[in-house]
Every structure is written in structure tokens, then in C-alpha cells.
Amino acid sequence: LSQLPGWSVRPNGSIVIATGNDDALGVYTCTPYNSYGTAGKSQPTRVLLKDPPAFTVRPKEEYFQEVGRELVIPCEARGDPPPTVTWLKVGSAGKSGAQVDANSSLVFRPLVKEQHGVWECTATNQVASVSTTTSVHVLGTSPHAVTNVSVLPLLLAANISWEPGFDGGYFQRFSVWYTPLVKHPPRAHRDWVSLSVPVGAQHLLVENLQPDMSYQFSVLAQNKLGSGPFSQIVTSVPRGFPVTTVPPELPAMTMRIFLSPPQALTANETVRGVLLQWEPPAQFSVALSGYALELRQDKGGWEVLDRSIPSTKTQVLVPGLIKDAFYEFRLVAFAGSYISDPSNTVNVSTAGMEVYPSRTQLPELLPQPVLAGVIGGICFLSVAVIFSTMAACIMNRRRAARIQKRRQGRRRMARC
């Protein structure tokens, strides 16, 4: 054995052949012995070399074909003994309607929407099994359902995010549908509310929800050919955590993403307004996108004052507050499609405070159209007063001139 590289004998008598080649072919026997001799050799065993499967023709990574057309995907393999080639759609347990011809090629005749997805070609013989995959994209169909729908509960709101499915070859848009869960609904069925999603977005903030009430959420995709199927339904409570009902498992991304609220929000009065300062979130697993500033006046409803504060800033100046009013401010952080819980709330009272108006308009001030009308009315009245004054001056001058002429005429007659 020392003359054959890679060959060795283990302490238990087994022979190890590191690389199988033609030198390993043949008939082998094993003879055990010790100081007393041997009881004889073992029965002979034959070593045969077999080749594992190897692909001679692999399918391409992707195929694009119109619905209703024919699509043939080749897949061939060799080996000793000759392998068996099979096809399977990944993630599908039922029949797909596809066929395999004599050359082990996958045949779609005709191609239908349900055959869209990842297909696996497997070559198997007595030695080993090897496989390769390809993606089939069916064009000219309605969109496929979105996946990985998750709900991030907020105070009186919820942020819904998802991953788009295949668009069917056309531009697709999304809408979010939701409904409250009531134990005894007044009607035989619940009414679902739909909200359009901005173009290009993969998340939506649903606001004005009732606290401590369960809601169901679903996402619908649409293109020029129609609507796709609704996504899985996710149940969530605005003050709790989302619980996926269909299917039961939660998306993995929901468990890994975490984003704590901004810290140590403070407010200080300056000559230009109220300066808000804070510390970034203590924990976040993805990069921060920015902050949104919310406020409410005199215990009213919360409103968004600025939703585009850069993530690099840790302070913002709020000018133009109304005098003798009570304000509350808080911050939320954004990280991709995720929104943190609100920060601590700071109170600001403008009683006795010098307030400097600015172009920044708070929600409590007059809307711009109304303000423009008021300014226009004031300007019109000012112009009217000026013209009236000028007209009165001109009339007084003319009247004085006529009186003076009359006096001069009387003096001349008196002299005569």
C-alpha cells in the first residue's frame, strides 16, 4: 500500500483510498492475524467505480415568456449508471400542469400564470444526486400577491410594509385594506377601508385608529390587466404587537428589526423661537432615515409639524408659536419602512413669551388661502383710503381757488 499515494490502513483494519481511480478497481480480501497466526482470509469483495451525475446541459437562470405560449427548458445529465432527471416547482406541493419530454426537458404547453416561479431540475443515480434551478417569469398577467406583510403598531396608528410580487410584465400599484375586529358586528359582514399607496412605496402609515382594538390588514396589487390576489391577513392592535393569522408564522424580518425612540427630548426658549434638542435612538438595527416632529396645542389632537428632519440633525428650531398657548412636542424616528415609538413629550407654554412670527406656519394658524385673502383685503382698503385722501385734497384746492377768485373780483369792483 505504501506504493499507492493516498492509500492507508486504519488501526481497525479498514483500508482508506483517498482518490478513487482505475488503480482501485479489483477484488479485495482481508486477512487478520496476530502472534498466533491467522484463521484465514475473508470473503472476496469487488470494487467498482461509478460516476456521479453531472449536467451536460443546464437551464438558463431565467426565462421570460408570454402567457398562453409554449416554453421548453432543457436539462440533461450523464453518469454511471445513467441518472434519472426529474423536475419540481419549488414551494408547490400540487400538480403544476407541466410535462417532461424524452430529452428530460421541461415543457409548458401552454404556459399559465400559476407556473410562474422557481423550478428545480434534479439528476439522481445510485452514487449521488445533483440539482440546479431556474426562474420562470410569466408575462401578460395580473400581478402576483405581495409577500412578507408586516405591521408595526404605533400610538393610534400602524405602519404596514411588504415585499412586492411579480408585476406580470406591467406597472403595478398597491392599496392597503383594513377593518376593525368587532365581536358583534352590526352587519352580516364587515366593511373594509382601502387606502392608495404612493407610487414606488412599499409601506404605508395608517392613522386615526382606535386604541386597544384589533385590526386586520391586507395588501392588494393591481396593474392594467386587473387585480392580483389579496396578501395574507395580518392582525394587529395599535398598542400591541402584530400577530399573523394567515399563515401562522410571522415574517422573519419582523423579528429582527428593532428601532427604539429618540431620547432626552428637551425644549429651550431662544430669541428666535423654541429650540428642541434630542439624542439619537439608543438601539436600531438598520440605518436611520430621519425624524418626524409632532405637536398638539392645548391638549388637542397630535399633528405632524415636520416629517423630513434629516437623520444627522439632533436639534430643530420652532418659530411662529401662538402667544399665551400651551404646546406639547414629541419625536419619532424613521429607519427604512419602519417607524419608532414616540419619544418623551416636552411641554412649552408661550404665556408671557416674546413670540417672533416667521414663514413657518403651524397647523393652528390661518391656512394660506385665508391668510392671502386677509392680506389682499387690507391692501385694497389701504389703496382706497389713499385715493380718497388724494381726491379730498384736490377738491379742497379747487374750492379754495374758486373762493380766492371771487374775492379778487369783488375787490376790483369796489375800486371802480
PAFIDO-674105 format. One line per field, with one value per residue (C-alpha): x, y, z; residue in one letter; residue number from 1. Coordinates in nm, 3 decimals, padded with zeros to 5 digits. Example, Ala and Ser with C-alpha at 12.3 -4.5 7.8 and 13.67 -1.06 7.14 Angstrom:
2
xx = 01.230|01.367
yy = -00.450|-00.106
zz = 00.780|00.714
code = a|s
pos = 1|2
END
This chain:
416
xx = 00.000|00.293|00.349|-00.001|-00.037|-00.334|-00.383|-00.366|-00.485|-00.664|-00.597|-00.924|-00.809|-01.012|-00.845|-00.876|-00.850|-00.828|-00.889|-01.089|-00.939|-00.858|-00.595|-00.876|-01.059|-01.037|-01.114|-01.002|-00.970|-00.876|-00.655|-00.646|-00.353|-00.166|00.127|-00.055|-00.116|-00.438|-00.771|-00.781|-00.883|-01.223|-01.464|-01.360|-01.519|-01.518|-01.457|-01.634|-01.604|-01.929|-01.965|-02.200|-02.444|-02.308|-02.510|-02.426|-02.700|-02.808|-03.114|-03.062|-03.105|-03.426|-03.690|-03.945|-04.246|-04.596|-04.888|-05.052|-04.732|-04.509|-04.190|-03.930|-03.648|-03.367|-03.186|-02.959|-02.714|-02.477|-02.336|-02.267|-02.522|-02.722|-02.910|-03.283|-03.382|-03.688|-03.845|-04.018|-04.159|-04.006|-04.263|-04.552|-04.696|-04.972|-04.961|-04.822|-04.955|-04.604|-04.463|-04.117|-04.025|-03.789|-03.486|-03.563|-03.671|-03.948|-04.236|-04.510|-04.783|-04.947|-04.780|-05.020|-04.986|-04.968|-04.646|-04.459|-04.183|-03.864|-03.822|-03.562|-03.405|-03.258|-03.036|-03.010|-02.832|-02.700|-02.394|-02.529|-02.791|-02.730|-02.974|-02.998|-03.271|-03.420|-03.681|-03.985|-04.147|-04.495|-04.569|-04.905|-05.089|-05.235|-04.989|-04.894|-04.967|-04.725|-04.528|-04.380|-04.656|-04.572|-04.741|-04.556|-04.807|-04.785|-04.990|-05.332|-05.165|-04.990|-04.713|-04.770|-04.479|-04.445|-04.238|-04.393|-04.471|-04.405|-04.587|-04.696|-04.489|-04.678|-04.650|-04.830|-04.974|-05.072|-05.353|-05.381|-05.713|-05.805|-06.106|-06.164|-06.243|-06.575|-06.713|-07.072|-07.071|-07.396|-07.398|-07.358|-07.015|-06.751|-06.673|-06.309|-06.146|-05.887|-05.603|-05.398|-05.020|-04.796|-04.620|-04.298|-04.365|-04.361|-04.505|-04.796|-04.880|-05.246|-05.354|-05.658|-05.703|-05.888|-05.671|-05.685|-05.887|-05.773|-05.746|-05.695|-05.469|-05.413|-05.237|-05.370|-05.164|-05.313|-05.190|-05.353|-05.491|-05.664|-05.610|-05.399|-05.492|-05.502|-05.200|-05.203|-05.411|-05.220|-05.395|-05.257|-05.352|-05.221|-05.071|-04.958|-04.756|-04.872|-04.989|-05.002|-05.317|-05.280|-05.032|-04.946|-04.573|-04.451|-04.213|-03.854|-03.782|-04.040|-03.849|-03.506|-03.582|-03.582|-03.583|-03.600|-03.746|-03.534|-03.400|-03.384|-03.604|-03.573|-03.711|-03.539|-03.662|-03.439|-03.470|-03.584|-03.826|-03.827|-03.517|-03.584|-03.282|-03.261|-03.032|-03.050|-03.219|-03.012|-03.083|-03.152|-03.066|-03.085|-02.962|-03.177|-03.367|-03.476|-03.716|-04.071|-04.180|-04.534|-04.716|-05.051|-05.195|-05.398|-05.445|-05.585|-05.505|-05.149|-05.044|-04.724|-04.529|-04.222|-04.178|-03.846|-03.589|-03.253|-03.112|-02.790|-02.968|-03.024|-03.198|-03.463|-03.590|-03.968|-04.061|-04.402|-04.581|-04.908|-04.876|-05.044|-05.086|-04.976|-04.786|-04.662|-04.388|-04.259|-04.037|-04.047|-03.755|-03.765|-03.543|-03.637|-04.003|-04.004|-04.115|-04.020|-04.248|-04.276|-04.009|-04.075|-04.311|-04.192|-04.428|-04.391|-04.605|-04.596|-04.764|-04.562|-04.315|-04.193|-04.312|-04.150|-04.366|-04.200|-04.287|-04.319|-04.694|-04.817|-05.140|-05.322|-05.251|-05.470|-05.445|-05.253|-05.559|-05.741|-05.428|-05.379|-05.741|-05.697|-05.376|-05.541|-05.837|-05.607|-05.411|-05.735|-05.859|-05.524|-05.527|-05.891|-05.804|-05.506|-05.715|-05.995|-05.746|-05.591|-05.935|-06.036|-05.715|-05.769|-06.130|-06.025|-05.762|-06.010|-06.265|-06.007|-05.905|-06.266|-06.317|-05.998|-06.107|-06.441|-06.272|-06.038|-06.335|-06.517|-06.210|-06.181|-06.547|-06.504|-06.213|-06.416
yy = 00.000|00.236|00.241|00.381|00.753|00.825|00.462|00.372|00.119|00.223|00.057|-00.137|-00.292|-00.078|00.037|00.401|00.505|00.885|00.915|00.658|00.579|00.280|00.164|00.089|-00.150|-00.518|-00.788|-00.749|-00.985|-00.914|-01.148|-01.089|-01.225|-01.198|-01.366|-01.700|-01.684|-01.637|-01.809|-01.733|-01.458|-01.303|-01.348|-01.151|-00.814|-00.635|-00.261|-00.094|00.272|00.460|00.818|01.059|01.260|01.565|01.811|01.827|02.084|02.329|02.554|02.932|03.130|03.299|03.254|03.517|03.410|03.540|03.359|03.109|03.048|02.738|02.724|02.442|02.438|02.186|01.988|01.688|01.487|01.190|00.944|00.575|00.436|00.684|00.923|00.990|01.353|01.497|01.845|02.008|02.356|02.496|02.567|02.391|02.062|02.020|01.940|02.216|02.100|02.092|01.789|01.634|01.510|01.228|01.460|01.549|01.899|02.076|02.163|02.421|02.388|02.635|02.850|02.965|03.219|02.951|02.812|03.133|03.072|02.876|02.529|02.269|02.005|01.705|01.427|01.114|00.774|00.519|00.731|01.082|01.342|01.690|01.971|02.313|02.580|02.830|03.107|03.120|03.463|03.457|03.786|03.939|03.851|04.030|04.087|03.819|03.854|04.054|03.866|03.925|04.162|04.306|04.561|04.788|04.912|05.277|05.507|05.526|05.419|05.129|05.112|04.839|04.715|04.435|04.289|04.322|04.012|03.976|04.251|04.032|04.242|04.569|04.860|04.777|04.987|04.887|04.960|04.876|04.737|04.726|04.667|04.662|04.334|04.367|04.083|04.151|04.335|04.521|04.375|04.030|04.129|04.385|04.686|04.711|05.051|05.089|05.343|05.407|05.372|05.640|05.529|05.340|05.299|04.962|05.083|05.295|05.464|05.408|05.673|05.758|05.403|05.326|05.231|04.880|04.750|04.472|04.548|04.324|04.443|04.314|04.447|04.430|04.473|04.594|04.652|04.731|04.377|04.376|04.293|04.016|03.811|03.973|03.915|03.726|03.892|04.037|04.121|04.397|04.615|04.977|04.949|04.585|04.362|04.217|03.856|03.694|03.484|03.356|03.191|03.147|03.213|03.574|03.713|03.676|04.044|04.149|03.963|04.101|04.472|04.688|05.067|05.248|05.604|05.923|06.005|06.303|06.546|06.896|07.243|07.579|07.933|08.143|08.488|08.326|08.068|07.735|07.515|07.139|06.911|06.530|06.227|05.960|05.624|05.401|05.088|05.043|04.753|04.948|05.295|05.589|05.769|06.076|06.213|06.349|06.619|06.609|06.866|06.941|07.259|07.281|06.900|06.871|06.606|06.528|06.668|06.632|06.959|06.840|06.490|06.549|06.618|06.464|06.178|06.376|06.655|06.650|06.986|07.195|07.550|07.602|07.968|08.130|07.988|08.149|08.365|08.259|07.897|07.555|07.319|06.961|06.822|06.471|06.294|05.965|05.811|05.651|05.362|05.249|05.145|05.122|05.391|05.403|05.468|05.837|05.995|06.159|06.460|06.814|07.097|07.458|07.747|08.077|08.274|08.596|08.475|08.708|08.537|08.618|08.524|08.356|08.192|07.855|07.802|07.577|07.384|07.623|07.934|08.053|07.845|08.010|08.080|08.253|08.445|08.559|08.683|08.882|09.044|09.125|09.288|09.500|09.614|09.704|09.911|10.088|10.183|10.303|10.526|10.677|10.755|10.904|11.129|11.246|11.320|11.520|11.726|11.803|11.909|12.134|12.305|12.371|12.505|12.738|12.863|12.949|13.135|13.335|13.434|13.557|13.775|13.926|14.010|14.188|14.398|14.516|14.623|14.811|15.010|15.112
zz = 00.000|00.056|-00.320|-00.384|-00.293|-00.073|00.038|00.408|00.664|00.982|01.323|01.293|00.965|00.725|00.405|00.301|-00.065|-00.078|-00.454|-00.645|-00.988|-01.205|-00.951|-00.705|-00.939|-00.850|-00.594|-00.232|00.065|00.427|00.633|01.011|01.210|01.541|01.712|01.698|01.326|01.125|01.087|00.715|00.483|00.437|00.153|-00.155|-00.229|-00.562|-00.601|-00.894|-00.998|-01.066|-01.186|-01.001|-01.215|-01.398|-01.604|-01.973|-02.049|-01.778|-01.794|-01.802|-01.481|-01.604|-01.873|-01.981|-02.188|-02.261|-02.102|-02.339|-02.536|-02.535|-02.328|-02.332|-02.074|-02.138|-01.867|-01.946|-01.732|-01.761|-01.509|-01.439|-01.408|-01.622|-01.392|-01.378|-01.438|-01.263|-01.241|-00.943|-00.877|-00.558|-00.287|-00.467|-00.346|-00.607|-00.977|-01.195|-01.533|-01.686|-01.872|-01.918|-02.268|-02.372|-02.353|-01.989|-02.093|-01.904|-02.139|-02.074|-02.336|-02.287|-02.022|-01.744|-01.461|-01.189|-01.344|-01.261|-01.006|-00.939|-01.092|-00.988|-01.214|-01.025|-01.168|-00.948|-00.972|-00.721|-00.644|-00.580|-00.661|-00.807|-00.883|-01.048|-01.053|-01.298|-01.268|-01.498|-01.545|-01.699|-01.878|-01.962|-01.639|-01.339|-01.052|-00.804|-00.433|-00.217|00.049|00.394|00.506|00.847|01.075|01.315|01.579|01.684|01.902|01.730|01.405|01.230|00.969|00.707|00.491|00.236|-00.048|-00.398|-00.601|-00.975|-01.167|-01.460|-01.701|-01.636|-01.395|-01.069|-00.786|-00.433|-00.190|00.181|00.310|00.678|00.903|01.281|01.451|01.637|01.850|01.747|01.412|01.332|00.981|00.838|00.701|00.791|00.575|00.462|00.410|00.133|00.113|-00.203|-00.170|-00.329|-00.647|-00.573|-00.200|-00.022|00.310|00.431|00.762|00.859|01.109|01.324|01.458|01.779|02.077|02.222|01.925|01.692|01.320|01.018|00.734|00.380|00.068|-00.290|-00.610|-00.940|-01.296|-01.632|-01.659|-01.320|-00.956|-00.812|-00.505|-00.162|00.056|00.382|00.654|00.949|01.276|01.497|01.795|01.778|02.129|02.098|01.867|01.533|01.525|01.182|01.142|00.784|00.759|01.131|01.103|01.131|00.869|00.980|00.912|01.173|01.444|01.350|01.303|01.615|01.648|01.981|02.006|02.016|02.363|02.600|02.408|02.563|02.482|02.543|02.471|02.241|02.086|01.759|01.897|02.083|02.031|02.053|02.115|02.145|02.137|01.859|01.934|02.158|01.951|01.582|01.351|01.022|00.924|01.033|00.755|00.954|01.215|01.224|01.471|01.610|01.825|01.978|02.127|02.446|02.479|02.126|01.867|01.760|01.421|01.216|01.205|01.010|00.864|00.680|00.953|00.844|01.049|01.107|01.298|01.674|01.710|01.534|01.584|01.605|01.541|01.498|01.802|01.913|02.225|02.551|02.438|02.572|02.335|02.358|02.129|02.060|01.801|01.610|01.417|01.071|00.954|00.605|00.619|00.999|01.249|01.616|01.910|02.010|02.231|02.564|02.548|02.630|02.729|02.613|02.743|02.550|02.830|02.859|02.597|02.322|02.004|01.673|01.370|01.075|00.747|00.924|00.961|01.240|01.198|01.434|01.223|00.937|00.619|00.338|00.115|00.405|00.501|00.140|00.130|00.451|00.325|-00.009|00.167|00.381|00.075|-00.110|00.185|00.212|-00.157|-00.129|00.171|-00.016|-00.327|-00.112|00.068|-00.260|-00.409|-00.100|-00.121|-00.489|-00.426|-00.136|-00.351|-00.633|-00.389|-00.231|-00.576|-00.668|-00.339|-00.393|-00.747|-00.617|-00.353|-00.612|-00.837|-00.553|-00.472|-00.834|-00.841|-00.515|-00.657|-00.962
code = l|s|q|l|p|g|w|s|v|r|p|n|g|s|i|v|i|a|t|g|n|d|d|a|l|g|v|y|t|c|t|p|y|n|s|y|g|t|a|g|k|s|q|p|t|r|v|l|l|k|d|p|p|a|f|t|v|r|p|k|e|e|y|f|q|e|v|g|r|e|l|v|i|p|c|e|a|r|g|d|p|p|p|t|v|t|w|l|k|v|g|s|a|g|k|s|g|a|q|v|d|a|n|s|s|l|v|f|r|p|l|v|k|e|q|h|g|v|w|e|c|t|a|t|n|q|v|a|s|v|s|t|t|t|s|v|h|v|l|g|t|s|p|h|a|v|t|n|v|s|v|l|p|l|l|l|a|a|n|i|s|w|e|p|g|f|d|g|g|y|f|q|r|f|s|v|w|y|t|p|l|v|k|h|p|p|r|a|h|r|d|w|v|s|l|s|v|p|v|g|a|q|h|l|l|v|e|n|l|q|p|d|m|s|y|q|f|s|v|l|a|q|n|k|l|g|s|g|p|f|s|q|i|v|t|s|v|p|r|g|f|p|v|t|t|v|p|p|e|l|p|a|m|t|m|r|i|f|l|s|p|p|q|a|l|t|a|n|e|t|v|r|g|v|l|l|q|w|e|p|p|a|q|f|s|v|a|l|s|g|y|a|l|e|l|r|q|d|k|g|g|w|e|v|l|d|r|s|i|p|s|t|k|t|q|v|l|v|p|g|l|i|k|d|a|f|y|e|f|r|l|v|a|f|a|g|s|y|i|s|d|p|s|n|t|v|n|v|s|t|a|g|m|e|v|y|p|s|r|t|q|l|p|e|l|l|p|q|p|v|l|a|g|v|i|g|g|i|c|f|l|s|v|a|v|i|f|s|t|m|a|a|c|i|m|n|r|r|r|a|a|r|i|q|k|r|r|q|g|r|r|r|m|a|r|c
pos = 1|2|3|4|5|6|7|8|9|10|11|12|13|14|15|16|17|18|19|20|21|22|23|24|25|26|27|28|29|30|31|32|33|34|35|36|37|38|39|40|41|42|43|44|45|46|47|48|49|50|51|52|53|54|55|56|57|58|59|60|61|62|63|64|65|66|67|68|69|70|71|72|73|74|75|76|77|78|79|80|81|82|83|84|85|86|87|88|89|90|91|92|93|94|95|96|97|98|99|100|101|102|103|104|105|106|107|108|109|110|111|112|113|114|115|116|117|118|119|120|121|122|123|124|125|126|127|128|129|130|131|132|133|134|135|136|137|138|139|140|141|142|143|144|145|146|147|148|149|150|151|152|153|154|155|156|157|158|159|160|161|162|163|164|165|166|167|168|169|170|171|172|173|174|175|176|177|178|179|180|181|182|183|184|185|186|187|188|189|190|191|192|193|194|195|196|197|198|199|200|201|202|203|204|205|206|207|208|209|210|211|212|213|214|215|216|217|218|219|220|221|222|223|224|225|226|227|228|229|230|231|232|233|234|235|236|237|238|239|240|241|242|243|244|245|246|247|248|249|250|251|252|253|254|255|256|257|258|259|260|261|262|263|264|265|266|267|268|269|270|271|272|273|274|275|276|277|278|279|280|281|282|283|284|285|286|287|288|289|290|291|292|293|294|295|296|297|298|299|300|301|302|303|304|305|306|307|308|309|310|311|312|313|314|315|316|317|318|319|320|321|322|323|324|325|326|327|328|329|330|331|332|333|334|335|336|337|338|339|340|341|342|343|344|345|346|347|348|349|350|351|352|353|354|355|356|357|358|359|360|361|362|363|364|365|366|367|368|369|370|371|372|373|374|375|376|377|378|379|380|381|382|383|384|385|386|387|388|389|390|391|392|393|394|395|396|397|398|399|400|401|402|403|404|405|406|407|408|409|410|411|412|413|414|415|416
END
